[in-house]
Amino acid sequence: MSDPNERDSKLVQYMNEAYGKERELESALLAYIDMTTKAPYKKRLKQHLRETKGHARELERRIKKLGGGGHALQNVVAKTMAAAKAPLHAIRGSGEQEKMLKNAKTQYSDEHEEISTYLALETFASKVGDKVTAKLARDIRREEERMAKFLEGQIKSLSSAVALEEVPSAQRRAVKASVSRKRPAAKKAPAKRSAKPKAAKKSQRQTEKREQSERDEIPAGGPRPTSRGRSRRLGESHRRPRAVAPRRR
């Protein structure tokens, strides 16, 4: 097979990086599984170990297809196996829950490193027209994202377990009570004023004006005119006087 061109060389470079990380995590996952006592967590790690081995096989196959592999691939494996750091985690933490918590945090970080690696590979492959490599990177990235989501939940769960395991209940209650005392009381919203008093005042003013007008129309010492008498008098005051013809002699 001829030497790969610039495009394929760069694709092989990125896939070698991803392949090396997958092989490194194979070794780490084996150690994590041995240290994990929480059944659902242990089960998911075993499942991800199978996924990780599958990712490495698919990447190796694609690397060889593009003209890579051989001694370069062997060197990648040697370097990544030397960098495997899972055995160091056995001495982490003072309690069982804390050891698993610290392992979960490291795994979460590793998963996001892989996600970024496959995102870069997918984008580059799409840009240079390699649809096969782009699809491979996308499929693996989605599996890594699902594992990262699972680990996020484990970090929350294990953090709570460490609090219960290593902090006395009296101290947990004291902190909770202190927080509740410092919390400022919620301000009461000002009561909305009812529109009824305002409307009542307006109606009262109109009534007073009407009564004052009626009082102005009543002559001193005279009777209070009825509404009919008032309308008749008002009509007469506006009526024009009729012209009278001169009498003939």
C-alpha positions in Angstrom: 0.0 0.0 0.0 1.3 3.4 -0.9 2.1 6.0 1.7 -1.0 8.0 2.8 -1.4 11.6 1.5 -1.7 14.7 3.7 -5.4 14.2 4.3 -5.1 10.6 5.3 -2.0 11.2 7.4 -3.8 13.8 9.5 -6.8 11.4 9.9 -4.5 8.6 11.0 -2.8 11.0 13.5 -6.1 11.9 15.1 -7.3 8.3 15.2 -4.0 7.1 16.7 -4.6 9.6 19.5 -8.1 8.3 20.1 -6.9 4.7 19.8 -4.2 5.3 22.4 -6.7 6.8 24.9 -9.1 3.8 24.4 -6.3 1.3 25.2 -5.2 3.3 28.2 -8.8 3.3 29.6 -9.0 -0.5 29.1 -6.3 -1.0 31.7 -7.9 1.7 33.9 -11.4 0.2 33.8 -10.1 -3.2 34.8 -8.7 -1.6 38.0 -11.8 0.5 38.6 -14.0 -2.6 38.4 -12.0 -4.4 41.0 -12.2 -1.4 43.4 -16.0 -0.7 42.9 -18.4 -2.3 45.4 -21.6 -0.5 44.4 -23.4 -3.0 42.2 -25.1 -0.7 39.5 -21.8 1.3 39.2 -19.8 -1.9 38.8 -22.2 -3.2 36.2 -22.0 -0.1 34.1 -18.2 -0.1 34.2 -18.1 -3.6 32.9 -20.4 -2.6 30.1 -18.2 0.4 29.2 -15.1 -1.8 29.2 -16.8 -3.9 26.4 -17.6 -0.6 24.6 -14.0 0.6 25.0 -12.5 -2.6 23.6 -14.9 -2.3 20.6 -13.9 1.3 20.0 -10.3 0.3 19.9 -10.9 -2.5 17.4 -13.0 -0.2 15.1 -10.3 2.5 15.2 -7.5 0.1 14.5 -9.4 -1.3 11.5 -10.0 2.2 10.1 -6.4 3.3 10.7 -5.1 0.3 8.7 -7.6 1.1 5.9 -6.1 4.6 5.5 -2.5 3.3 5.4 -1.6 3.6 9.1 -0.8 0.9 11.7 2.3 -1.2 12.0 5.1 0.1 14.2 3.4 3.5 14.7 0.4 1.8 16.2 2.6 -0.4 18.5 4.4 2.7 19.7 1.1 4.3 20.6 0.0 1.2 22.6 3.3 1.1 24.5 3.1 4.8 25.5 -0.5 4.6 26.6 -0.1 1.5 28.6 2.8 3.1 30.5 0.7 6.1 31.2 -2.2 4.1 32.7 -2.8 5.5 36.1 -5.7 3.5 37.6 -3.6 1.4 40.1 -2.7 4.7 41.9 -6.3 5.2 42.8 -6.3 2.3 45.2 -4.8 4.5 47.9 -7.3 7.4 47.4 -9.6 8.5 50.1 -10.2 7.4 53.7 -13.5 5.5 53.2 -15.0 3.2 50.6 -17.5 5.8 49.3 -14.8 8.5 49.0 -12.5 6.2 47.0 -15.3 5.4 44.5 -16.1 9.2 44.4 -12.6 10.1 43.5 -12.5 7.4 40.8 -15.7 8.6 39.4 -14.4 12.1 39.1 -11.3 10.9 37.3 -13.4 8.7 34.9 -15.7 11.7 34.3 -12.7 13.8 33.3 -11.4 11.0 31.0 -14.8 10.7 29.3 -14.8 14.4 28.5 -11.3 14.2 27.1 -12.5 11.4 24.8 -15.6 13.4 23.8 -13.4 16.3 22.7 -11.1 14.0 20.8 -13.9 12.4 18.8 -15.6 15.7 18.3 -12.4 17.1 16.7 -11.9 13.9 14.6 -15.6 14.0 13.4 -15.4 17.6 12.4 -12.0 17.2 10.6 -13.2 14.1 8.8 -16.4 15.8 7.7 -14.4 18.8 6.4 -12.1 16.7 4.3 -14.9 14.5 2.9 -14.2 11.3 4.8 -17.8 10.3 5.7 -16.8 6.9 7.0 -14.4 8.2 9.6 -16.8 11.0 10.6 -19.6 8.5 11.2 -17.3 6.3 13.3 -16.2 9.2 15.4 -19.8 10.4 15.9 -21.0 7.0 17.0 -18.2 6.5 19.5 -18.7 10.1 20.8 -22.3 9.4 21.6 -21.4 6.3 23.7 -18.8 8.4 25.6 -21.4 11.1 26.3 -23.9 8.5 27.7 -21.1 7.2 30.0 -20.3 10.7 31.1 -24.0 11.3 31.9 -24.0 8.2 34.0 -20.9 9.2 35.9 -22.4 12.6 36.6 -25.2 10.9 38.5 -22.7 8.7 40.4 -20.7 11.7 41.5 -23.8 13.3 43.0 -24.8 10.0 44.7 -21.4 9.2 46.1 -20.9 12.8 47.3 -24.1 12.4 49.4 -22.9 9.0 50.6 -19.5 10.5 51.8 -21.4 13.1 53.7 -23.5 10.5 55.5 -20.5 8.2 56.1 -17.9 10.6 57.3 -19.7 13.6 58.8 -21.6 13.1 62.2 -25.3 13.6 61.9 -25.2 16.3 64.7 -22.8 18.4 62.5 -24.9 18.0 59.4 -28.0 19.2 61.4 -26.1 22.1 62.8 -25.0 23.3 59.4 -28.5 23.0 58.1 -29.9 25.0 61.0 -27.3 27.7 60.6 -28.1 28.1 56.9 -31.8 28.4 57.7 -31.2 31.1 60.3 -29.1 33.2 58.0 -31.6 33.1 55.2 -33.4 36.4 55.1 -37.2 36.4 55.5 -39.1 36.8 52.3 -40.5 40.3 51.9 -44.3 40.5 51.8 -45.7 42.0 48.6 -47.6 45.2 49.3 -51.4 44.6 49.3 -53.1 45.8 46.2 -55.5 48.7 46.9 -59.1 48.0 45.9 -60.6 50.1 43.2 -64.0 50.2 45.1 -63.1 53.1 47.5 -61.9 55.2 44.7 -65.1 54.6 42.7 -67.3 55.2 45.8 -65.6 58.6 46.4 -66.2 59.6 42.8 -69.9 58.7 43.0 -70.2 60.6 46.3 -68.7 63.8 44.7 -71.1 63.6 41.8 -74.0 63.2 44.3 -72.9 66.2 46.3 -72.6 68.4 43.2 -76.1 67.4 42.1 -77.5 68.3 45.5 -75.7 71.6 45.6 -77.1 72.4 42.1 -80.6 71.6 43.3 -80.2 73.8 46.4 -79.1 76.8 44.3 -82.3 76.6 42.3 -84.7 76.7 45.4 -85.9 80.3 46.2 -85.5 81.5 49.8 -88.2 80.0 51.9 -89.9 78.3 49.0 -90.7 74.7 48.5 -88.2 72.3 47.0 -89.2 71.9 43.3 -89.8 68.4 42.0 -87.8 67.1 39.1 -90.9 67.7 36.9 -91.3 71.3 38.0 -87.6 72.0 37.5 -87.7 70.7 34.0 -90.8 72.7 33.2 -89.3 75.9 34.6 -86.1 75.3 32.7 -88.1 74.8 29.5 -90.0 78.1 30.0 -86.9 80.0 30.7 -85.5 79.0 27.3 -88.8 79.6 25.4 -88.7 82.8 23.2 -91.5 85.4 23.7 -94.2 85.4 20.9 -94.6 88.6 18.8 -97.9 90.4 19.3 -99.5 92.1 16.2 -100.8 95.8 16.7 -104.5 96.1 17.0 -106.4 98.0 14.2 -108.6 101.0 15.0 
